Amino acid sequence: MANQTSNSTIFDEIESIRKKGVKYHGEGNYGDALFYFQKAVTRIKSIAESSDSRRQLKYSIYLAMAQSYLEKYQLIEANEYSGKAEKLAKKLEEVKISYCFDIQGDCKRLQSDFMGALSDYNKSLQIKLKSLGSEHLSVCKSYQNIGLVYQNQGKRDEALKEYNKSLRIKLKILENNDPSMAVLYNSIGQAYQDLGKYDDALSMYNKSLKINLTQLGDNHPSIADTYHNIASVYDDQGKYDDALSMYNKSLKIDLTQLGDNHPSIADTYNNIANVYDNQGKYDDALSMYNKSLKIKLIQLGDNHPSIANTYHNIASVYYHQGKYDDALSMYNKSLKIDLTQLGDNHPSIADTYHNIGNVYKDQGKYDDALSMYNKSLKIKLTQLGDNHPSIADTYHNIGLVYDDQGKYDDALSMYNKSLKIKLTQLGDNHPSIATTYHNIGRVYNRQGKYDDALSMFNKSLKMKLTQLGNNHPSIANTYNNIASVYDNQGKYDDALLMYNKSLKINLTQLGDNHPSITTTYNNIGLVYDHQGKYDDALSMYNKSLKIRQTQLGDNHPSIADTYHNIASVYDIQGKYDDALSMYNKSLKIDLTQLGDNHPSIADTYNNIASVYNHQGKYDDALSMYNKSLKINLTQLGDNHPSIATTYHNIANVYHHQGKYDDALSMYNKSLKIKLTQLGDNHPSIAITYCNIGHVYSDQSKHTEAISMYKQSLKIQLSVLGRNHPDVAKSYSGLGNVYLAEGKHEEAISMYEQSYNILLSVLGHNHPDVAKSYNNLRNVYQAEGKREEAISTNKKSLKEKQEEQEKQEKQEEKQEEHEKQEEQEEKLKKQGGKREQEEKEKQKELEEQEKREKQEKQEEQGEKRHQEELEEKEKQKEQEKQEKQEKQEKQEKHEKQEEEDELAGTIERFVRCLIRYLL
């Protein structure tokens, strides 16, 4: 009796110790939890008898230890203690074995042994169905575990099926407001989120939230988890302020309930950092990642995969900052932990190889990038199968490398492989599909297939607008790319309209200082540059530069890009020393950040050579072009369009030196590459034909020159339309030849066409317009048409005067505005508050009217753009139909000819036969 009392006391003592361990486990303090569980196991040894009670207690402690080791990612120990629990369970109830299989399945799932995990989860399920029946909460847990494996495999539809099996049972046996329902709604929400069905995901998360608020009160950690999940949807939707608000609500609860050092706190810091990274707030992001890291190191030790994940995220920030060496260092720290903890073939290893590939890509180390992407791909294909969305991501990025290398067909092939998987796995409307359409559009844009590019960008835009709403930064990115096509087509007003739409979204969503804002300012600068509005271009480039220096520091490759663009304006303006100064600033940064052999270095050498060419320093120009060529041949291979550009530019130098044969040789080398890589109709091909025409013109080979100009013009009119500056150059070239041949009427016709195009596209103050006007005036004078020359001169002066008056009016308006502002300030100081308020109200109304007018213009522009696209699609369809009808007619004609020939043959044979018989 005394012995029984003693054992009972020891059991109570052990149970008390076990409960302390459970408490620490719940707080995320797994080390202390294991300390108490181990203490309980040691104490059990003092119980001599081998009873079911002893076995039951020991089983529950071993199972709890396995769960704590699982949370610490010590999977060997987790398996060991679940195995010990399983042995004891075999002598107890069979259902207890199922809980051991659950833990073993968790271990395998975390190691990406998905088949092994499914096997364990299904074994567990069968035991539960046999022991507990089909309508038990433990059975629901098994369905949810199986669903989680499918979700990890990217099989979201199968995952949802399993979650719904669980849901049907829970709806039968539980009240609608049971906290267990909330957990399941969270899981279903995550599956919808992965599918890009954000509204469905939010609906599920809000159902979960409603239950938990009712059942658990405002401050339970489960409420924090749901706020956390809602925040992650807002982050995906680009609603960054809403995301931060939700993460902070989650954080507030967890700090109150779990203390400062719980792993859940670390996860929230991590995700807040993700939002800051997306917003371009890199210092804030790093601060949050380091807060997260500090907690994880205390709670999980140095080698937990969660530590590797944080190193990975810190590397991502360094990558966005252009700190490529720091990024690679962090990725390798992450890789080292994951290789130790997860083995060689875990998808997390593949993700890190993938991101190291991204760094190499941006450094222009394309072979290294492809090597990393292929290492990533090999693991993913083994672990996730052929159709996982993660495989599609890697194909996509391999496509990006091929795109940068100018291997456009290979790029399109990879994008289409990616697209096929995404359409199968994610449905027609996932934002990831829109991204692939977007990048296919970029390839078409580079190939000069502008209609195809616009078609793809608009497919992308349509999806994004449906899935992400009107104001997501990704929408802004697509507007940017549509604008780029318009810029290439010489539709500068349409381009500016689109860039401003992009800018409006980014300013609203990302604030004034995000790197994406600088990209748009930069692109607007390029349009002004193309329009000859050089002061406006410089103003935009400097706005871009100021933000980039603030956000990215002085040595980011983007800073180098901006110096580069400023230099190109100085070059056009004839400020050659300023241009060289800027190019050298750009070069210094790129050499430091990207190394000696990056294609961006080659571009800068190329442009420095262009300045030397304009200065008449031809030997220096050739030296620089050859430095550029050497890098590009090494990095991009023999057939990249950039190689063709350099050959083209070397030809320009030879042309200026009067070395016409050498010039033609280089233009033809350039042409051969362009025809291979870009097809017959790229605007760049037209430019080379035009320049070959210039050489023939200077050699007085008028027939050959005219042929070249006409070939150039044919492409340009087909691809760019009539109103493009390049078309004007071809007309001008033809005018020069006709003038040299003494065909003044033809020359006048060509010069007039050139002048009218340039005037309509570039405005009266562009240098090319002045040059074109002089050509026209000179030929009138040569023809002796004094009246026409005077008329042209008057017309030019009138237009110039009108433009000057317009500019003066704008300046007067600006002065008036500044005066008004001064007066308002004065009134404010004098205490004229009411008047000031009225003025502000009036100003606000005016601004509102202005905004409405602008929005109306944007709508009209959009409508016009859509109508153009529809018309082009209609025209394409009509051409296709006409081609088909023509082909059918041709086939019918050929068939008729064959029948006629056969009939003739038979007739001749019959005649011969009759003659023979007679």
NORPE-V507276 format. One record per backbone hydrogen bond with DSSP energy under -0.5 kcal/mol. CO is the residue of the C=O (numbers start at 0). NH is the residue of the N-H. E is the energy in kcal/mol with one decimal. If there is no record, write none. Layout:
co nh e
CO NH E
CO NH E
This chain:
co nh e
0 4 -2.3
1 5 -2.4
2 6 -2.6
3 7 -2.6
4 8 -2.2
5 9 -2.3
6 10 -2.9
7 11 -2.2
8 12 -2.3
9 13 -2.9
10 14 -2.8
11 15 -2.1
12 16 -2.1
13 17 -3.0
14 18 -2.3
15 19 -1.5
16 20 -1.8
17 21 -2.4
18 22 -2.4
19 23 -2.4
20 24 -2.3
21 25 -2.4
22 26 -1.3
23 28 -2.5
24 27 -1.7
27 29 -1.3
28 32 -2.0
29 33 -2.5
30 34 -1.8
31 35 -2.0
32 36 -2.3
33 37 -2.8
34 38 -1.9
35 39 -2.2
36 40 -2.2
37 41 -2.4
38 42 -1.9
39 43 -1.8
40 44 -1.1
42 45 -1.5
43 46 -2.6
45 47 -0.7
48 50 -0.7
50 54 -2.3
51 55 -3.4
52 56 -2.3
53 57 -2.6
54 58 -3.0
55 59 -2.3
56 60 -1.9
57 61 -2.8
58 62 -2.6
59 63 -1.9
60 64 -2.6
61 65 -2.4
62 66 -2.0
63 67 -2.1
64 68 -2.7
65 69 -2.1
66 70 -2.0
67 71 -1.7
68 73 -2.7
69 72 -1.2
72 74 -1.3
73 77 -2.2
74 78 -2.6
75 79 -2.3
76 80 -2.5
77 81 -2.0
78 82 -2.2
79 83 -1.9
80 84 -2.2
81 85 -2.2
82 86 -2.0
83 87 -1.7
84 88 -2.4
85 89 -1.7
87 90 -1.3
88 91 -1.6
92 95 -1.1
93 96 -1.6
93 97 -0.8
94 97 -0.6
94 98 -0.8
95 99 -1.0
96 99 -0.5
96 100 -2.0
97 101 -1.9
98 102 -1.5
99 103 -2.4
100 104 -2.8
101 105 -2.1
102 106 -2.4
103 107 -2.0
104 108 -2.7
105 109 -2.5
106 110 -1.1
107 112 -3.1
108 111 -1.7
111 113 -1.6
112 116 -2.5
113 117 -2.7
114 118 -2.1
115 119 -2.2
116 120 -2.9
117 121 -2.5
118 122 -2.1
119 123 -2.5
120 124 -2.3
121 125 -2.5
122 126 -2.0
123 127 -2.4
124 128 -2.9
125 129 -2.1
126 130 -3.0
127 131 -3.4
127 132 -0.7
128 132 -1.0
135 138 -0.7
135 139 -1.6
136 140 -2.0
137 141 -1.5
138 142 -2.2
139 143 -2.3
140 144 -2.2
141 145 -2.5
142 146 -2.4
143 147 -2.0
144 148 -1.6
145 149 -2.1
146 150 -2.3
147 151 -2.3
148 152 -1.9
149 154 -2.9
150 153 -1.3
153 155 -1.4
154 158 -2.1
155 159 -2.5
156 160 -1.8
157 161 -2.0
158 162 -2.6
159 163 -2.4
160 164 -1.7
161 165 -2.0
162 166 -2.4
163 167 -2.6
164 168 -1.6
165 169 -2.4
166 170 -2.6
167 171 -1.0
168 171 -0.6
168 172 -2.2
169 173 -2.5
174 177 -1.7
177 180 -1.7
177 181 -1.1
178 182 -1.6
179 183 -1.5
180 184 -2.6
181 185 -2.0
182 186 -1.7
183 187 -2.6
184 188 -2.4
185 189 -1.9
186 190 -1.8
187 191 -2.3
188 192 -2.4
189 193 -2.3
190 194 -1.4
191 196 -2.6
192 195 -1.6
195 197 -1.5
196 200 -2.2
197 201 -2.8
198 202 -2.2
199 203 -2.1
200 204 -2.7
201 205 -2.6
202 206 -1.7
203 207 -2.4
204 208 -2.7
205 209 -2.5
206 210 -1.9
207 211 -2.5
208 212 -2.7
209 213 -1.7
210 214 -2.9
211 215 -3.0
211 216 -0.6
212 216 -0.7
216 219 -0.7
219 222 -1.2
219 223 -1.5
220 224 -2.2
221 225 -1.8
222 226 -2.5
223 227 -2.4
224 228 -2.0
225 229 -2.6
226 230 -2.5
227 231 -1.7
228 232 -1.5
229 233 -2.1
230 234 -2.3
231 235 -2.1
232 236 -2.2
233 238 -2.7
234 237 -1.3
237 239 -1.5
238 242 -2.3
239 243 -2.7
240 244 -2.2
241 245 -2.2
242 246 -2.7
243 247 -2.4
244 248 -1.6
245 249 -2.5
246 250 -2.8
247 251 -2.3
248 252 -1.6
249 253 -2.3
250 254 -2.8
251 255 -1.6
252 256 -2.9
253 257 -3.2
253 258 -0.7
254 258 -0.8
258 261 -0.7
261 264 -1.1
261 265 -1.5
262 266 -2.3
263 267 -2.0
264 268 -2.6
265 269 -2.3
266 270 -2.1
267 271 -2.6
268 272 -2.2
269 273 -1.6
270 274 -1.7
271 275 -2.3
272 276 -2.6
273 277 -2.3
274 278 -2.0
275 280 -2.7
276 279 -1.3
279 281 -1.4
280 284 -2.2
281 285 -2.6
282 286 -2.1
283 287 -2.1
284 288 -2.7
285 289 -2.3
286 290 -1.6
287 291 -2.5
288 292 -2.7
289 293 -2.1
290 294 -1.6
291 295 -2.3
292 296 -2.7
293 297 -1.5
294 298 -2.7
295 299 -3.4
295 300 -0.6
296 300 -0.9
300 303 -0.7
303 306 -1.4
303 307 -1.6
304 308 -2.2
305 309 -1.6
306 310 -2.4
307 311 -2.4
308 312 -2.1
309 313 -2.5
310 314 -2.4
311 315 -1.6
312 316 -1.6
313 317 -2.2
314 318 -2.4
315 319 -2.1
316 320 -1.9
317 322 -2.8
318 321 -1.3
321 323 -1.4
322 326 -2.3
323 327 -2.7
324 328 -2.2
325 329 -2.1
326 330 -2.8
327 331 -2.3
328 332 -1.6
329 333 -2.4
330 334 -2.7
331 335 -2.2
332 336 -1.6
333 337 -2.3
334 338 -2.8
335 339 -1.5
336 340 -2.8
337 341 -3.3
337 342 -0.6
338 342 -0.9
342 345 -0.8
345 348 -1.0
345 349 -1.6
346 350 -2.4
347 351 -1.8
348 352 -2.5
349 353 -2.4
350 354 -2.2
351 355 -2.5
352 356 -2.3
353 357 -1.4
354 358 -1.7
355 359 -2.4
356 360 -2.4
357 361 -2.3
358 362 -1.8
359 364 -2.7
360 363 -1.5
363 365 -1.5
364 368 -2.3
365 369 -2.8
366 370 -2.2
367 371 -2.2
368 372 -2.7
369 373 -2.5
370 374 -1.8
371 375 -2.5
372 376 -2.7
373 377 -2.3
374 378 -1.6
375 379 -2.4
376 380 -2.8
377 381 -1.6
378 382 -2.8
379 383 -3.4
379 384 -0.6
380 384 -0.8
384 387 -0.7
387 390 -1.3
387 391 -1.5
388 392 -1.8
389 393 -1.5
390 394 -2.5
391 395 -2.4
392 396 -2.0
393 397 -2.3
394 398 -2.2
395 399 -1.5
396 400 -1.7
397 401 -2.3
398 402 -2.4
399 403 -2.4
400 404 -2.2
401 406 -2.7
402 405 -1.3
405 407 -1.5
406 410 -2.4
407 411 -2.7
408 412 -2.2
409 413 -2.1
410 414 -2.7
411 415 -2.4
412 416 -1.8
413 417 -2.5
414 418 -2.7
415 419 -2.2
416 420 -1.6
417 421 -2.3
418 422 -2.8
419 423 -1.6
420 424 -2.9
421 425 -3.3
421 426 -0.5
422 426 -0.8
426 429 -0.7
429 432 -1.3
429 433 -1.5
430 434 -1.9
431 435 -1.5
432 436 -2.4
433 437 -2.4
434 438 -2.1
435 439 -2.3
436 440 -2.3
437 441 -1.6
438 442 -1.7
439 443 -2.3
440 444 -2.3
441 445 -2.2
442 446 -2.1
443 448 -2.7
444 447 -1.2
447 449 -1.5
448 452 -2.3
449 453 -2.7
450 454 -2.3
451 455 -2.2
452 456 -2.7
453 457 -2.4
454 458 -1.8
455 459 -2.5
456 460 -2.7
457 461 -2.5
458 462 -1.8
459 463 -2.5
460 464 -2.8
461 465 -1.6
462 466 -2.9
463 467 -3.4
463 468 -0.6
464 468 -0.9
468 471 -0.7
471 474 -1.4
471 475 -1.5
472 476 -2.0
473 477 -1.6
474 478 -2.4
475 479 -2.2
476 480 -1.7
477 481 -2.5
478 482 -2.5
479 483 -1.7
480 484 -1.6
481 485 -2.2
482 486 -2.6
483 487 -2.3
484 488 -2.0
485 490 -2.8
486 489 -1.3
489 491 -1.5
490 494 -2.2
491 495 -2.6
492 496 -2.3
493 497 -2.1
494 498 -2.7
495 499 -2.4
496 500 -1.6
497 501 -2.3
498 502 -2.7
499 503 -2.4
500 504 -1.7
501 505 -2.4
502 506 -2.8
503 507 -1.6
504 508 -3.0
505 509 -3.0
505 510 -0.7
506 510 -0.8
510 513 -0.8
513 516 -1.3
513 517 -1.2
514 518 -1.7
515 519 -1.6
516 520 -2.5
517 521 -2.6
518 522 -2.3
519 523 -2.8
520 524 -2.3
521 525 -1.6
522 526 -1.8
523 527 -2.4
524 528 -2.4
525 529 -2.5
526 530 -1.9
527 532 -2.7
528 531 -1.3
531 533 -1.5
532 536 -2.3
533 537 -2.7
534 538 -2.2
535 539 -2.2
536 540 -2.7
537 541 -2.5
538 542 -1.8
539 543 -2.4
540 544 -2.7
541 545 -2.4
542 546 -1.7
543 547 -2.5
544 548 -2.7
545 549 -1.6
546 550 -3.0
547 551 -3.2
548 552 -1.0
552 555 -0.7
555 558 -1.4
555 559 -1.4
556 560 -2.0
557 561 -1.8
558 562 -2.5
559 563 -2.3
560 564 -2.1
561 565 -2.5
562 566 -2.5
563 567 -1.7
564 568 -1.4
565 569 -2.1
566 570 -2.4
567 571 -2.0
568 572 -2.4
569 574 -2.7
570 573 -1.2
573 575 -1.6
574 578 -2.4
575 579 -2.7
576 580 -2.3
577 581 -2.2
578 582 -2.7
579 583 -2.3
580 584 -1.6
581 585 -2.5
582 586 -2.7
583 587 -2.3
584 588 -1.6
585 589 -2.4
586 590 -2.8
587 591 -1.6
588 592 -2.9
589 593 -3.2
589 594 -0.6
590 594 -0.8
594 597 -0.8
597 600 -1.2
597 601 -1.5
598 602 -2.2
599 603 -1.9
600 604 -2.5
601 605 -2.5
602 606 -2.1
603 607 -2.6
604 608 -2.4
605 609 -1.5
606 610 -1.7
607 611 -2.2
608 612 -2.5
609 613 -2.2
610 614 -1.9
611 616 -2.8
612 615 -1.2
615 617 -1.5
616 620 -2.2
617 621 -2.7
618 622 -2.3
619 623 -2.1
620 624 -2.7
621 625 -2.3
622 626 -1.6
623 627 -2.4
624 628 -2.7
625 629 -2.2
626 630 -1.6
627 631 -2.4
628 632 -2.7
629 633 -1.6
630 634 -2.9
631 635 -3.1
631 636 -0.6
632 636 -0.8
636 639 -0.8
639 642 -1.2
639 643 -1.5
640 644 -2.2
641 645 -1.9
642 646 -2.5
643 647 -2.5
644 648 -2.3
645 649 -2.6
646 650 -2.3
647 651 -1.6
648 652 -1.6
649 653 -2.3
650 654 -2.6
651 655 -2.4
652 656 -2.0
653 658 -2.7
654 657 -1.4
657 659 -1.5
658 662 -2.3
659 663 -2.8
660 664 -2.3
661 665 -2.1
662 666 -2.8
663 667 -2.3
664 668 -1.7
665 669 -2.5
666 670 -2.8
667 671 -2.2
668 672 -1.5
669 673 -2.4
670 674 -2.8
671 675 -1.6
672 676 -3.0
673 677 -3.4
673 678 -0.6
674 678 -0.9
678 681 -0.7
681 684 -1.2
681 685 -1.5
682 686 -1.8
683 687 -1.6
684 688 -2.6
685 689 -2.6
686 690 -2.4
687 691 -2.5
688 692 -2.3
689 693 -1.7
690 694 -1.9
691 695 -2.6
692 696 -2.5
693 697 -2.4
694 698 -1.7
695 700 -2.9
696 699 -1.4
699 701 -1.5
700 704 -2.3
701 705 -2.9
702 706 -2.2
703 707 -2.1
704 708 -2.7
705 709 -2.4
706 710 -2.0
707 711 -2.6
708 712 -2.8
709 713 -2.3
710 714 -1.7
711 715 -2.4
712 716 -2.9
713 717 -1.5
714 718 -2.9
715 719 -2.9
715 720 -1.0
721 723 -1.1
723 726 -0.9
723 727 -1.6
724 728 -1.7
725 729 -1.6
726 730 -2.3
727 731 -2.5
728 732 -2.4
729 733 -2.3
730 734 -2.5
731 735 -2.2
732 736 -1.9
733 737 -2.7
734 738 -2.3
735 739 -2.2
736 740 -1.9
737 742 -2.8
738 741 -1.2
741 743 -1.6
742 746 -2.2
743 747 -3.0
744 748 -2.4
745 749 -2.2
746 750 -2.9
747 751 -2.8
748 752 -2.0
749 753 -2.5
750 754 -3.1
751 755 -2.8
752 756 -2.0
753 757 -2.4
754 758 -2.6
755 759 -2.1
756 760 -2.3
757 761 -3.1
757 762 -0.6
758 762 -1.3
762 765 -1.2
765 768 -0.9
765 769 -1.7
766 770 -2.2
767 771 -2.2
768 772 -2.6
769 773 -2.2
770 774 -2.0
771 775 -2.1
772 776 -2.6
773 777 -2.7
774 778 -2.0
775 779 -1.8
776 780 -2.2
777 781 -2.5
778 782 -1.9
779 783 -0.6
779 784 -2.8
780 783 -0.7
783 785 -1.8
784 788 -2.1
785 789 -2.6
786 790 -3.2
787 791 -3.1
788 792 -2.5
789 793 -3.1
790 794 -2.9
791 795 -2.8
792 796 -2.9
793 797 -3.2
794 798 -2.7
795 799 -2.6
796 800 -2.8
797 801 -2.9
798 802 -2.5
799 803 -2.5
800 804 -3.0
801 805 -2.5
802 806 -2.4
803 807 -2.8
804 808 -2.6
805 809 -2.1
806 810 -2.4
807 811 -2.8
808 812 -2.8
809 813 -2.3
810 814 -2.7
811 815 -2.9
812 816 -2.4
813 817 -2.6
814 818 -2.8
815 819 -2.7
816 820 -2.2
817 821 -2.2
818 822 -2.6
819 823 -2.7
820 824 -2.2
821 825 -2.3
822 826 -2.8
823 827 -2.3
824 828 -2.2
825 829 -2.2
826 830 -0.5
826 831 -3.1
827 830 -0.9
830 832 -2.5
831 835 -2.1
832 836 -2.6
833 837 -2.6
834 838 -2.6
835 839 -2.9
836 840 -2.7
837 841 -2.7
838 842 -3.0
839 843 -2.8
840 844 -2.5
841 845 -2.7
842 846 -2.8
843 847 -2.6
844 848 -2.7
845 849 -2.7
846 850 -2.9
847 851 -3.0
848 852 -2.7
849 853 -2.6
850 854 -3.2
851 855 -2.5
852 856 -2.5
853 857 -2.9
854 858 -2.8
855 859 -2.8
856 860 -3.1
857 861 -2.9
858 862 -2.9
859 863 -3.1
860 864 -2.6
861 865 -2.6
862 866 -2.8
863 867 -2.5
864 868 -2.2
865 869 -2.7
866 870 -2.7
867 871 -2.6
868 872 -2.8
869 873 -2.7
870 874 -2.9
871 875 -2.8
872 876 -2.5
873 877 -2.6
874 878 -3.0
875 879 -2.6
876 880 -2.5
877 881 -3.0
878 882 -2.7
879 883 -2.3
880 884 -3.1
881 885 -2.8
882 886 -2.6
883 887 -2.9
884 888 -2.8
885 889 -2.7
886 890 -3.0
887 891 -2.8
888 892 -2.7
889 893 -2.9
890 894 -2.5
891 895 -2.6
892 896 -2.5
893 897 -2.3
894 898 -2.6
895 899 -3.0
896 900 -2.7
897 901 -2.6
898 902 -2.8
899 903 -2.5
900 904 -2.4
901 905 -2.6
902 906 -2.6
903 907 -2.6
904 908 -2.4
905 909 -2.5
906 910 -2.2
907 911 -2.3
908 912 -2.3
909 913 -2.5
910 914 -2.6
911 915 -2.4
912 916 -2.4
913 917 -2.4
